[in-house]
């Protein structure tokens, strides 16, 4: 199969400059890279074709020969004007790995955030830390100032975080020239790995600090004061910037994230900013009506009027007696749910009175009458 024109392969004109040729190859390499075209069986061959074209056109001598003789310039050991000393350009295909390596940084980023040469690598940032804090519902209602002890890594005072003994400075790693990574050629791929000498730091310490063993940080418990705002819920996250783990050898400190868990309460259940409280009432109070006293989350008391004939499950609202809103807005409400209680351990006299009451109250139970009327209709229909 005849080879395509190298300029056509890269999508540039024959008069393209070196920068235009590189830009064209960069575009094609991104577009055709096999790792980005798993479902395209032709991607690898097209990628190799683009590498071959760029390997020729990026070199002024090879480009001149190609412009003059075309693909024949690289077949059968042909020489020609503009060839390198030693006779021609040689047969076979150009070095695919060399072409791809030339723009590896453009495609996937340079070592350590774009720094080149031996300029060194930015010290590694410390890890973020998580602290789980459990508080009561009362504390979530009122807010609080809480002191917590956090085990973490802090900057070494002996070496001021540098990791070096006696005020000496770290030196550039000779293996990676300060980049923190090394490259290896595998076919037409360039593989990048963490430098084994400096473990990716980009620097080595010849005389490590005896306290921190060259790490620039030591383990220590820290006491921190945390402001817990009113209205927090389970899952609320509080960020303390710069209170996490210290970075290696003077690197920036991570952050501390405090995750709140609000404990269950014996009296109240929470739903957002609203509170629910289940209150038992006597059968007599539910039937005759009356007034009951209920607790509120702020430690106070509220009075609720019970309408006569109230049933279990009936709810009444105490406005603005719920939880405060975390991000502004008014407080929620408190809902009282009635639970009509049946008396137990009755005396003989109480039983007698209840039997008399039951005989006189057949027409005073509308829910029961409605239910059993429906039951009777159901049975009658089944007989039919």
C-alpha positions as CSV (number, residue, x, y, z in Angstrom):
1,X,0.0,0.0,0.0
2,X,1.4,3.4,-1.0
3,X,2.4,5.7,1.8
4,X,0.5,8.9,2.3
5,X,2.2,12.2,1.9
6,X,3.8,13.2,5.2
7,X,2.4,16.7,5.1
8,X,-1.1,15.3,4.5
9,X,-0.7,12.9,7.4
10,X,0.0,15.9,9.8
11,X,-2.6,18.1,8.2
12,X,-0.2,20.9,7.2
13,X,0.9,22.5,3.9
14,X,4.2,21.8,2.2
15,X,5.4,25.3,3.1
16,X,4.7,24.9,6.8
17,X,7.2,26.2,9.3
18,X,8.8,24.0,12.0
19,X,6.3,25.4,14.6
20,X,3.3,24.6,12.3
21,X,4.6,21.1,11.8
22,X,5.0,20.5,15.5
23,X,1.6,21.9,16.2
24,X,0.1,19.7,13.5
25,X,1.8,16.6,15.0
26,X,0.7,17.6,18.5
27,X,-2.9,17.7,17.4
28,X,-2.7,14.4,15.6
29,X,-0.9,12.7,18.5
30,X,-3.7,13.8,20.9
31,X,-6.3,12.7,18.4
32,X,-4.9,9.3,17.5
33,X,-3.2,8.1,20.7
34,X,-4.2,4.4,21.2
35,X,-5.0,5.0,24.9
36,X,-7.7,7.5,23.8
37,X,-9.0,5.3,21.0
38,X,-9.7,1.9,22.5
39,X,-12.6,1.3,20.2
40,X,-10.7,2.3,17.0
41,X,-8.7,-0.6,15.6
42,X,-6.9,1.7,13.2
43,X,-5.7,4.2,15.8
44,X,-2.4,2.6,16.5
45,X,-1.3,2.4,12.8
46,X,-2.4,5.9,12.2
47,X,-0.6,7.1,15.3
48,X,2.6,5.3,14.1
49,X,2.1,7.0,10.7
50,X,1.9,10.4,12.3
51,X,5.1,9.7,14.4
52,X,6.9,8.6,11.2
53,X,5.9,11.8,9.4
54,X,6.9,14.0,12.2
55,X,10.3,12.3,12.7
56,X,11.1,13.2,9.1
57,X,9.6,16.7,8.8
58,X,11.0,18.0,12.1
59,X,14.6,17.4,10.9
60,X,15.7,20.1,8.4
61,X,18.0,17.7,6.5
62,X,15.5,14.9,6.3
63,X,12.8,17.4,5.4
64,X,14.9,18.8,2.5
65,X,15.5,15.3,1.2
66,X,11.8,14.4,1.5
67,X,10.8,17.6,-0.3
68,X,13.2,16.7,-3.1
69,X,12.9,12.9,-3.5
70,X,9.7,12.0,-1.5
71,X,9.5,8.7,0.3
72,X,12.3,7.3,-2.0
73,X,14.8,9.4,0.0
74,X,14.5,6.8,2.9
75,X,14.3,3.6,0.9
76,X,17.3,1.4,-0.1
77,X,19.9,3.5,1.7
78,X,19.6,6.4,-0.8
79,X,21.8,9.4,-0.1
80,X,21.4,12.7,-1.9
81,X,22.2,16.3,-1.3
82,X,21.4,17.4,2.2
83,X,22.0,14.0,3.7
84,X,24.1,13.5,6.8
85,X,27.8,12.5,6.6
86,X,28.3,8.8,6.3
87,X,26.0,8.2,3.3
88,X,22.3,8.9,3.2
89,X,19.6,8.6,5.8
90,X,19.5,4.8,5.8
91,X,16.6,2.4,5.2
92,X,13.8,1.4,7.5
93,X,11.4,3.6,9.5
94,X,12.3,6.6,11.5
95,X,12.5,6.3,15.3
96,X,8.9,6.5,16.6
97,X,9.9,7.0,20.2
98,X,12.1,10.0,19.4
99,X,9.3,11.8,17.7
100,X,6.7,11.2,20.5
101,X,9.3,12.1,23.2
102,X,9.8,15.5,21.6
103,X,6.3,16.6,22.5
104,X,5.6,14.4,25.5
105,X,5.5,17.4,27.9
106,X,3.1,19.2,25.6
107,X,0.6,16.4,25.6
108,X,0.7,15.2,29.2
109,X,2.4,18.1,31.1
110,X,6.0,18.6,32.3
111,X,7.5,17.3,35.5
112,X,6.3,18.9,38.7
113,X,3.8,21.4,37.3
114,X,5.7,22.7,34.3
115,X,9.2,23.3,35.7
116,X,12.0,22.3,33.4
117,X,15.7,21.6,33.7
118,X,17.1,21.4,37.2
119,X,14.9,24.0,38.8
120,X,13.6,21.6,41.4
121,X,10.2,20.3,42.4
122,X,7.8,22.0,44.7
123,X,7.7,20.4,48.1
124,X,4.8,18.0,48.6
125,X,1.7,19.3,50.3
126,X,0.7,17.7,53.6
127,X,-2.3,15.4,53.7
128,X,-5.8,16.6,54.7
129,X,-7.0,15.1,57.9
130,X,-10.5,14.0,59.1
131,X,-11.8,14.3,62.6
132,X,-15.2,12.8,63.7
133,X,-16.8,14.9,66.4
134,X,-20.0,13.7,68.2
135,X,-22.1,16.3,70.0
136,X,-25.5,16.4,71.7
137,X,-28.7,17.8,70.2
138,X,-28.6,20.5,72.8
139,X,-25.1,21.6,71.7
140,X,-26.2,21.5,68.1
141,X,-29.1,23.8,69.1
142,X,-27.0,26.3,71.0
143,X,-23.7,26.1,69.2
144,X,-20.5,25.7,71.2
145,X,-16.7,26.2,71.4
146,X,-15.0,22.8,71.5
147,X,-11.3,21.9,72.2
148,X,-10.2,18.8,70.3
149,X,-6.9,16.9,70.4
150,X,-5.7,15.9,66.9
151,X,-2.8,13.5,66.3
152,X,-0.9,14.9,63.3
153,X,2.4,15.7,61.7
154,X,3.9,19.1,62.4
155,X,6.9,20.9,61.1
156,X,10.1,19.9,62.8
157,X,11.4,22.7,65.0
158,X,15.0,21.5,65.1
159,X,15.5,21.8,61.3
160,X,12.7,24.3,60.6
161,X,11.0,21.8,58.4
162,X,13.9,21.4,55.9
163,X,14.9,17.9,57.0
164,X,18.6,18.9,57.0
165,X,20.9,18.9,60.1
166,X,22.7,22.0,61.3
167,X,21.2,24.5,58.9
168,X,22.5,22.7,55.8
169,X,20.3,22.8,52.7
170,X,18.9,19.9,50.6
171,X,20.7,19.4,47.3
172,X,19.2,18.7,43.9
173,X,18.8,15.0,43.2
174,X,21.4,13.9,40.6
175,X,19.2,11.1,39.2
176,X,16.3,13.2,38.1
177,X,17.9,16.7,38.1
178,X,15.4,17.9,40.6
179,X,12.3,16.8,38.6
180,X,11.2,14.1,41.0
181,X,10.5,11.8,38.0
182,X,12.6,9.9,35.5
183,X,11.7,8.7,31.9
184,X,12.3,5.5,30.2
185,X,11.9,4.7,26.5
186,X,9.7,1.6,25.7
187,X,9.2,1.3,21.9
188,X,7.6,4.5,20.7
189,X,6.2,5.2,24.2
190,X,8.0,7.3,26.8
191,X,7.2,6.1,30.3
192,X,7.4,8.4,33.3
193,X,8.1,7.1,36.8
194,X,8.8,8.5,40.3
195,X,12.5,8.9,40.9
196,X,13.8,6.0,43.0
197,X,16.6,8.1,44.5
198,X,14.5,11.0,46.0
199,X,11.1,9.4,46.0
200,X,9.7,12.2,43.9
201,X,10.8,15.1,46.1
202,X,13.5,16.3,43.6
203,X,16.0,16.8,46.4
204,X,18.2,14.7,48.6
205,X,19.6,15.4,52.0
206,X,23.1,14.4,52.7
207,X,23.0,15.2,56.4
208,X,19.5,14.4,57.6
209,X,18.1,15.9,60.8
210,X,18.4,13.5,63.7
211,X,15.0,14.5,65.2
212,X,12.8,14.0,62.1
213,X,15.2,11.7,60.1
214,X,15.1,14.0,57.2
215,X,11.3,14.1,56.8
216,X,11.0,17.7,58.0
217,X,8.1,16.9,60.2
218,X,7.4,14.9,63.4
219,X,4.3,13.3,65.0
220,X,2.5,15.3,67.6
221,X,-0.9,15.8,69.3
222,X,-2.3,19.3,68.8
223,X,-5.1,20.9,70.8
224,X,-7.4,23.0,68.6
225,X,-10.3,25.1,69.4
226,X,-13.3,24.6,67.1
227,X,-16.3,26.8,66.8
228,X,-19.4,24.7,66.3
229,X,-22.2,27.0,64.8
230,X,-25.8,26.6,66.0
231,X,-27.9,24.4,63.8
232,X,-25.3,21.9,62.6
233,X,-26.6,18.5,61.5
234,X,-25.1,15.0,61.2
235,X,-22.8,15.2,58.2
236,X,-22.0,18.9,58.5
237,X,-18.3,19.4,57.6
238,X,-16.2,22.2,59.1
239,X,-12.9,23.0,57.3
240,X,-9.9,24.4,59.3
241,X,-7.5,25.6,56.6
242,X,-3.8,24.9,57.3
243,X,-4.5,22.7,60.4
244,X,-3.9,19.3,58.7
245,X,-0.6,17.4,58.2
246,X,2.6,19.3,57.6
247,X,4.2,18.9,54.2
248,X,7.4,17.0,53.6
249,X,10.5,19.2,54.0
250,X,8.8,22.5,54.3
251,X,5.9,21.8,52.0
252,X,2.5,23.5,52.6
253,X,0.2,22.2,55.3
254,X,-3.0,20.3,54.5
255,X,-6.4,21.1,55.9
256,X,-8.4,19.6,58.8
257,X,-12.0,18.6,58.1
258,X,-14.3,18.1,61.1
259,X,-17.3,15.9,60.4
260,X,-20.2,16.4,62.9
261,X,-22.4,13.6,64.2
262,X,-25.3,14.7,66.4
263,X,-26.4,12.0,68.9
264,X,-29.9,10.7,69.2
265,X,-32.0,12.4,71.9
266,X,-34.3,10.7,74.4
267,X,-37.2,13.1,74.0
268,X,-36.8,14.8,70.6
269,X,-36.5,13.5,67.0
270,X,-35.1,15.9,64.4
271,X,-36.1,16.5,60.8
272,X,-34.1,19.4,59.4
273,X,-35.0,22.4,61.5
274,X,-38.2,20.8,62.9
275,X,-38.4,18.8,66.1
276,X,-40.9,16.1,67.0
277,X,-41.8,15.1,70.6
278,X,-44.2,12.2,71.4
279,X,-46.2,13.0,74.5
280,X,-48.4,10.5,76.3
281,X,-51.8,11.8,77.6
282,X,-54.4,10.0,79.7
283,X,-57.6,8.7,78.3
284,X,-59.6,11.1,80.3
285,X,-57.6,14.2,79.1
286,X,-57.8,13.0,75.5
287,X,-61.6,12.6,75.9
288,X,-62.4,15.7,77.9
289,X,-59.6,18.0,76.7
290,X,-57.2,19.8,78.9
291,X,-53.8,21.4,79.1
292,X,-50.4,19.7,79.3
293,X,-46.8,21.0,79.8
294,X,-44.1,19.9,77.4
295,X,-40.3,20.3,77.3
296,X,-38.5,22.5,74.7
297,X,-35.0,22.0,73.4
298,X,-33.7,25.2,75.0
299,X,-34.5,23.7,78.4
300,X,-37.8,25.6,78.8
301,X,-41.4,24.5,79.0
302,X,-44.3,25.0,76.7
303,X,-48.0,24.6,77.4
304,X,-50.2,22.8,74.9
305,X,-54.0,22.8,74.9
306,X,-55.5,19.4,74.1
307,X,-58.9,19.6,72.3
308,X,-61.6,17.3,73.6
309,X,-61.9,14.0,71.7
310,X,-58.3,13.9,70.6
311,X,-57.0,10.7,69.2
312,X,-53.5,9.1,69.2
313,X,-51.3,10.5,66.5
314,X,-52.8,14.0,66.5
315,X,-50.1,16.6,66.1
316,X,-50.0,20.2,67.5
317,X,-47.4,22.8,66.5
318,X,-45.3,25.1,68.7
319,X,-44.0,27.7,66.3
320,X,-40.3,28.7,66.3
321,X,-39.5,26.1,69.0
322,X,-37.4,23.9,66.7
323,X,-33.7,24.1,65.6
324,X,-32.0,27.2,64.3
325,X,-31.2,27.2,60.6
326,X,-27.5,26.8,59.9
327,X,-27.3,29.2,57.0
328,X,-29.7,31.9,58.1
329,X,-33.5,32.0,58.1
330,X,-35.8,31.5,61.0
331,X,-35.9,28.6,63.4
332,X,-38.0,25.5,62.7
333,X,-41.1,24.4,64.7
334,X,-41.7,21.8,67.3
335,X,-44.5,19.3,66.8
336,X,-46.2,17.5,69.7
337,X,-47.7,14.1,68.8
338,X,-50.3,12.7,71.2
339,X,-50.2,9.1,72.4
340,X,-53.4,8.3,74.2
341,X,-52.6,5.9,77.0
342,X,-54.8,3.1,78.1
343,X,-54.7,2.7,81.9
344,X,-53.3,-0.5,83.4
345,X,-53.5,-2.4,86.8
346,X,-57.1,-1.2,87.3
347,X,-58.8,-1.5,90.7
348,X,-62.2,-3.2,91.1
349,X,-63.9,0.2,91.4
350,X,-62.2,1.5,88.2
351,X,-63.2,-1.6,86.3
352,X,-66.8,-1.2,87.4
353,X,-66.8,2.5,86.3
354,X,-65.3,1.6,83.0
355,X,-67.9,-1.1,82.3
356,X,-70.6,1.4,83.1
357,X,-68.9,4.0,80.9
358,X,-68.6,1.5,78.0
359,X,-72.3,0.7,78.3
360,X,-73.2,4.4,78.0
361,X,-70.8,5.3,75.2
362,X,-71.7,3.0,72.3
363,X,-72.6,6.1,70.2
364,X,-69.5,8.0,71.2
365,X,-66.9,6.1,69.2
366,X,-67.4,7.2,65.6
367,X,-64.2,5.6,64.3
368,X,-65.1,2.2,65.8
369,X,-68.6,2.5,64.5
370,X,-67.4,3.3,61.0
371,X,-64.8,0.5,61.0
372,X,-67.2,-2.2,62.2
373,X,-69.9,-1.0,59.7
374,X,-67.3,-1.6,56.9
375,X,-66.5,-5.0,58.3
376,X,-70.2,-6.0,58.3
377,X,-70.5,-4.8,54.7
378,X,-67.4,-6.9,53.8
379,X,-68.8,-10.0,55.4
380,X,-72.2,-9.6,53.8
381,X,-70.6,-9.2,50.3
382,X,-68.6,-12.4,50.9
383,X,-71.7,-14.3,51.7
384,X,-73.3,-13.0,48.5
